[in-house]
Amino acid sequence: MGMLLAAPYKLQLRKLQWMPSLWPTDFQVGEPALHEMFDRSGRTLETLELEVDCAAQRIEWLMGQGLSHHRSLKFLTLSFNSLYCNWAQRDWSIVPLFISSLDSSSLRELHLHFDAHHEIDSGDAFDWQRLPKALISLHGRCPAVTLLLSWCSPIRMQTEFQDLVAFYGKTLRDVLRAGMRIAVVRIKLDESSDGNGYEAAVDYGWWPARTALTWL
């Protein structure tokens, strides 16, 4: 990252994807460069996608940077991955507070994406108790924002797409009444039949996703 910021580069990014392989120690070492890269893109950044780590360290970092200054931000994706984070050990309580702090006038889509690789992951992947108030607050400041909720899971999972639609419809009914547009996307992946684990399936045996979308 330091090399990218050195002369003659003057990066002003339009799209930034924060990949999950950045460990806490790497984050601490690279934080100054990350801060400068993010700050330089204050006027240009349109798409931001990041995976929320177990301790929500990246969310805390973003809140400290003042994301509201990124006035061109249109698409924000927060990804939650059960492969890298044990649901029982997570602490994502700061996420609703982060959503409540968003106030970019250009924001058009907030995307919450969940990778659920086992049946147990679909039952309790997120704390939904505080989320509705945060979304209503966001809608009041940014009425043009659409909420996209997506699940990516193997086809062997027994949780049906209709079940997710019913769950979201009930949990977010107050958000719907406030006027926010909400879409639910279920992405099913075909797994390889070679009997190998998830890592091998990702590299070699997973086929294009089968997608279904429903508006609440």
N, C-alpha and C positions, 0 to 999 in steps of 0.2 A: 504493500500500500504506500510505503514511503517513496518507492521508485515512481509510482504513478503520480505522486504530488510534486516530484522534483522537476526542475526546468528541463525542457521547455513546455511541459504539460501545465495546463490550467483547466482542470476538469470542472465542468458544470453538467452534472448528470441529469438525464431525463428519466432514467429507470434504474432502480437499485433493488437487487435481490440479495437478501442476507441469508446465506446458506447455513445449514445446521452444523457444519463441521468445525465451527469456531468454538474452541473450548474456553472456559473462564480464564485460564492463564494466558492464552493467546489474545483474548479480548483485552486484558489489562495491559499487555505489551503494545498492542496495536491501537489502543484507544485514542491517543493524540492524533494519529493519522486519520482514523475514522471520523473524529470530530471535525478535522479540517475539511475532509472530503464532503461530509454532510453539510457543513456550513457553506462551502462554496456553491453548493447546488440549491441554495435557498430560493432562488428565483426560477429555477428550471425544472426541478424534480416533479414529475407528473405521476409516476408509478412507483410505489414502495411495497415490497413484499418481504416479510421476514417470518421465520419460525420462532415461536415463543419457547424459550428454554424453560426448564422445570422451575427455576427460581424467578422467572420473568425478569432476568437481569437486563435483557435487551429492551424490554418495555420501559424499565426504569431509566435506562440510558436515553431512550428517545424522549421521554418526558423531560429529562434534564436539558435536552438540546433545544426545546421549544419548537415542536413540530408546527405550531400555529403560524410560525414565520414563513413556512413553505406554502406560499399563497397559490402556487400552480398545481399543488397536489390534487389529483383527480381520482386515483385508484389506490386503495390501501388494502392489503391482504395480510391477515394474521393467520398463520398456519400452526396447528397443534398436532404433533406426531407422537403416537403411542409407542412407536418403535424406539425412540430415543428418550422417552420420558415416561416413567412409571406414574400412572394416574394417582396412585395412593400417596406418592411423595411430592406431588406438584404443589406449587403455591402461585395460583393465577388470580389471586384476589385483587391485584392491582389493575387487571385488564378492564373491568367496567369503569374504573376511575380514569384510565387512559382514554377510553372511548368518550367519556364525558368531557374530556379536555379538548377534543378535536373541534376546530372552528374554522377550517379552511373554507373560504367561500367558493372555491373551485371543486371541492370534494363531491364526487358523483357516485362512488361505490365503496362500501365497506364490505369486505369479503372475509368471512370466518370459515376457515377450511379445517376439516378434521380427517386425519388418516387413521383409520381403525382397522387393524390387521387381525383382530381376534374378536369373537362374539362379545366377550366381556367389556371390550373397549367402548362399545356403543351405548352402554347403559349409564355411565357416569363420567363423561368426558369433560364436563365443564360445570362451573357453578352458575346456574341459570337464575338464581334468586335475585341478584343485583343487576343483571344485564338489562331487563326491561326499562328500568328508570334511566340507565345510562343512554339507551337508544332513544328514548323519548326526549331526553335532554339534547342529544345530538340532532334529532329531527327538528327541534325548535330553533336551533341555530342554523342548520343546513337542511332545509326542507327538500332539496333536490336529491338527497342521498338515498340510494337504494341499498338494502341489506341483502347480501347473497350468503346463504348458508349451504356449505357443500360437505358431503361425506364421500370419502374414497375408501372402498373396502373390497375384499375378495368376494366373488359370487357365492362362495360357500357360506358366508355369514347369513344367519337366519333372520336378522332384522330386515323387515320389508321397508321399501321406500314409503309406502303409505303410512307406516307407523311413525316414521320421522316427520312426515307432513302433519299428522295429527298432534304429535308432541310439540312441534314448533308452533302450530296454530293455537294450542291451548296456553303454552308458556308465554307467548308473545302477543296475546290477544289485546292487551292494553296498548302495545306499540302499534298494532294494526289500526286500532281505533283512533290513535293519534294521527294516522295518515301516512305512516312510512310504508313504502313498497318493499315487500319481502319475497324473495324467491328461494326455493329449496332445490338443491341439486344433489342427486344420488349418482355416484360414479362407481360402477361395478367393474372389477378387473378379473380377467381370466387368469388363473394360476397355471403354472406348468405342472405337468403330471409326473415329473421325474422324482418326486418325493424329497427334494432338497428343501432347505429352509428359505426364509423370506429373502435373504440377501441374494441367493442364487436365482430365485425367481425374478427379482428386480432386474438383475443383469441379463438374464437370458430368456426367461420363459413367460413374461407377462405380455399380454396382447393389448391392442388399443382399448381404451376404456369404453364401456357402454354407459351412456349418460341419459339421465331422465331429469327433467326440470318441471317444477310446479310452482305457480304463483299462489301465495296465500291470500 
